[in-house]
């Protein structure tokens, strides 16, 4: 339903779609929104302001489509109230009302209806506190690309259902439908409208770029365990220009880095090194228990005395360590050793003459994607 229709007809359609089945009569086919890890990071600077751009994708790996239906009583209302329409396995539908709003956004080639706060971006300090928010105005949801194969998806249609431009150049609409089909995704490239966070005057250090879909939990899904992914970056400055390094990627986690599992073999290797560091001697008869809740307890002999050591992983200041507490001969020593997170990637820097003030025609041209992509 993408054209303006009398409000009575809109209400009639809603009435038909509201269905409350008897207990056990039908099962909902819920979407499963999966947040892809941020990618294609890049810095754009005019020498005074600095933006960290990124691409984002949300896939639907669920049993049914994400279907958003917005409506308003008259054109005097600036927003549509958004409902989620849920398919059921007997062909009927349920509706969850009031899950958000749709707003018409006028930005040159970006003139269409946005579902607000579907996906959120934030730059956070390692302790989780907010360093910089996003500036995204909303999302025109659609089947932009096929999701990577991750197993059978019986609900995947042969072709995407949501291919409209979200009411392009139609601010007069009283209703609008948009969404993501099973097995499809909605993607946005870096530095498009709102696809960045502002680094200007941000202190050097480590930060976590977090993308999270359905952050307010308004949408019904199979699970929310896969709703966030993140990237750990290191920010430095050279002659006033930010230099960003991607340090680690953390799929399906809002925190980065993530402490890995600690198998007993690795714990034993760390325990040997811990004894050498703590007591400057090798351990004999070393034996480690199977780790419990990420902690391994090891025992042996060091310098002729009975010795024990606890090994675990820890994250501090955006860095991953393995830590130890070693005891022998009445002495206790503690320490930590940094863990290499793997290959680091330098983020490219692009210079441009200036950033137009937001809200101007030049700004809209600079930040807005092609029709149907925002």
N, C-alpha and C positions, 0 to 999 in steps of 0.2 A: 504494500500500500504506500505509493510514493507520490500520489497526486492529491491536491486539496480536495476534500469531500465535505459535504454537510456534516455538522457535528452529530446530528442524529444518526447518520450512517456510521460514523466512527464509534458511537456508543453501541450501536447494534452489533458491529463487528466484535467489540470487546465482550458483549454479552455471550455471543456464540463461542468465544474462545475460553471463557471461564467454565471450568469443568471440575467438579469435585467427585471423584469416583468412590464407589463403595470400597470398604476395606479389602485389600487384596485383589481388587478388580483390575488394576493397571499399575505399572511401574514407571516412574519417571526416567526419561533418557537424558541424564544430566551431561552438560559439557564438562571438560577437564582442561582448564586453561593452564598452559605450561609456559613459563617465562624463559625465553632464551637468554643466555649470558650476553651482556653488552659486548659489542664488537665494532670494528672500524673506528676506533678512537682517533681523534685528531684535534689539535689546537689551532684555532684561528685567532689572530691578534692584529690590532691596528696600532700597536705600540703602547696604547693606554689601557685598553680593555682586552680581556683574554677569555675566550670561550672554549670549553672542552666539549666537543661534539661527539656523538656516538650513534650507532644504529641500534634498533631494537626490534624484536619479533615476539609475538605471542601466538602460540599454536593451540589448537583444540584437539586433544587426544581422547575426547570423551565418548559417550554413547549417543549423544544427541547434540544438535547445534546450539550455539549461544545465539539467542534471538532476542533483540531489544526492540520494543515497540514504544515509540513516544507519541504523545498526543497533548493537545491543548484545546481549551474551549473556544478561544478566539485569537485573532491575530494581535490583539492587544497584549496578550501574555508573551513576554520575551523568551520564555523557555517552555519546552514540553516536559511533562512528567513522564519518566521512563519506567516501563514495566518489563520484567523478564517473562517471556513466554516459553514454557517448557513442554517439549513433546513427550508423549507417553507411548508405551509399547502397543497400545490398542488403537492408536491413531488419534486419540483425543489430546487435549492440551490443558495445561495448568497455567496460571498466571500469578507471578509474585509482584504485587504492585509497589510502586514508589521506591525503586532501587536506585534512582538518581535523576539526572536531568539531561536533556538535549538542548543545545543552544546554537543558534545560527551565527556563524563566524564569517565576517566579511573581510577577506584579505586577498584581494585581487584574484588570482587563480585558485583561491582557497575558500571560495564562497559556498559553504554548505553547512549541514547540521552536524555538530559534534556531540558525542556522548562524553560527558565530563568525568574526569578522574578515573577512567577505565584502567590506565596504567600510570604509575608514578615513578619518577626518577629522583634520586637524591644522592648527594655527595656527603658521606659521613666520616667522622673521625673513627679511629679504631675502637674507641669505647662505645660506639653506636650513636653518639650525639650528632645532631644535624650540623653540617658545616655550610652547605648550600642547597637550596631547594631547586626544583625544576621550574620552567616557565611555560610549560605546555598548557594550551588552552583546551584541549580535548582531542577526541579521536573519531574519525569517520571509519567505522569498522567495516571490513569487507574481506572477501577471500582473495588475498593478493598473491599468495604463493602456496604451493603444495607442501605439506609438512613432511619432514624426513620420515622414512619408514622405521617405526619402532614396534612393529608387531601388527597383528590383525586389527582392523577397525571396521566392524560390521556396519556401522552407521555412516561410513564415508560415502557421499554421493559421487556419481561419475563426474559431475561438474559442480563447481562452486555455486551455491545458491545466492550468495550476497555479492553482487557485482555492480551495484548502483554507485553513483557518486554522491550518495547521501543528500539528495535534493539539491544538486548544484544549481546555484543562481535562483533558488526558489524559497525566499524567506517567508512567503505567504502560506506555506504548507501548514495544515492542522495536524497531520500525522506523519510519521516516518518510521520505517523499519530498517534496521541494520544488524549485522552480527557476523559470526564466524562459523562456517560449516565444519563438521567432523573431518579431520585430516587436512585442514587448511590452516593458514596463518595470516596474520596482519602485520606487515612490516613497515618501518619508517627509517629513512636514511639519515646519516649524520648531518648536523647543522641545518636541517629543515626547521620549520617553525617549531620552536620549543624543544628541539632535539639537542639540547646542550645544557650545561651548567656553567655559571659565571665564575671564573677563577680569579677575577680582578681583586687584588689586595688580599688574597688568601695566603696565609703563612705557609712556608715550605714544610713538608712533612709527608706522612703516609695517610692516604684516604681510601675509603671504600665507595666505589660507585655502585649503587644498588638500584636495580629495576624490579618493581613489584606490581603485578597485576592484581586487580580486585582487592586493593589494600584495605578498603573499609568492610570487606566481607559481605557486601550487599548482594552479590550474585550467588545463586545456588550452584554448587559444583560437586563433582565426585569427591575431590580432595583439594585442600589448599596447601598441601605439603610441597608442591612444585611451583608455587606462585612467585618466588623471588630467586634472582640470581645476581651475582656481583663480580666485580673486578677490583683487585687491589692495585692502587697506583702509588707511585712515589713522585712528589712534586718538588722540583728545585727551580732556581732562577739563575739565568745567565744574562747579564747586562739588562736586567729588568724584564726579560721574556721568559715565560714559564717553560720548563723542560719536564715533560711527563714521561715516566717509564711505567709500562704495564708490568707489574711484578708477578701477579698470580691471577688465575681465573677460577672462579668458584661457582660452578653450575648448581642450581637448585639450592642455594644458600644465600642468606642475606648478610652473612658474616664472611670475612675473607682476611687472612687465610683460615682454613679449617684444619683443626688437629686431626691427623689421620688415625686409623686404627693402630694399636700397638701390639703386634704379635710377639710371642714369647722369644722367638729367635732374635728379633731386633732388640728387645729389652735386654737380653743376655749380652749382646754386643755393646749396648750402651752401658751396662753395669760394669763390664771390664774396663771401659774407658773411664767411668766414674771413679772406680777404685784407684786407677793410675793418677787421675787428677787430684783426688782428695788426699791420698796417702803416699803418692809417689812410689807405689809398688804394685806389682801385679797380684791378682787374686787367684787363689787355688781352690779347687773343690767348689767352683761357683755353680750355683743352681738357682733358677728363677721359676717362680710359680706362674701359672697361667694368669695373665692380667685380668683384674676385676675392676669394672668401671674405669678402664683406662690406666690403672695403676698396677705395676708389677713389683713384687717384693722378691729380692734376691739375697742369697746368703752365701758365705764362703769364708775363707781365711785370708787376711791381709797382714803382712808383717808379723806373722805368727799368732795373731789374735783373731778371735771370731769377729766377723764383720757382716753387716747387713746394709742394703741400699734399696731405696724406693725410686722407681723410674716412672716418669709420666711425661706427656706432652703438655705444653702451655703456650698460649698466645698472649703477647704483650706488645703494645705499640705498633700493631700491624706486622709483627714478626713472629715466626714460629720457632720454638725452642724445645729441646728435651731437657728435663730438669732432673736433678738427683738430690737425695738426702742420704748421706753415707755415715755409718757409725761403726767405729772399731776402737778397742782399747779405751773406752770411756770418752772418746772424742766424737763429735758430730760435725760434719761439714756439708755445706749446701753449695750448689752451683747450677748453672744452666749453659747449654751449648746451642748456638744458632743452627737452624736447619736450612739448607739451601732449597728454595722454593722452585728451582728449575730455571728454564730459559726466560730471561727478561726481554721485553720488547720496547724499543724506543717509539714513542708516539710522534708522528710527523707534525711539524709546525708550518702553518700557512699564513703569510702576511697579506693584509689587504689595506687599502687606503684608509678606510674608516668604517665604523658601524653606524648605520643610520639610526636615529632615535626610533624606538619602538612606537608603532602607531602611525608613522608616516607611510606614504605610498612606497618610498624606496625601501623602508624596512619590511613592508609586506612582501615586496618582490624578493628581497634578499632571503627572508626566512620561510617563505611558503612553498610547499611542494607542488607537484603537478596536480591537476584536478583528480580528485578521488584518492589521493595518497595521504591526506592529512587527517 
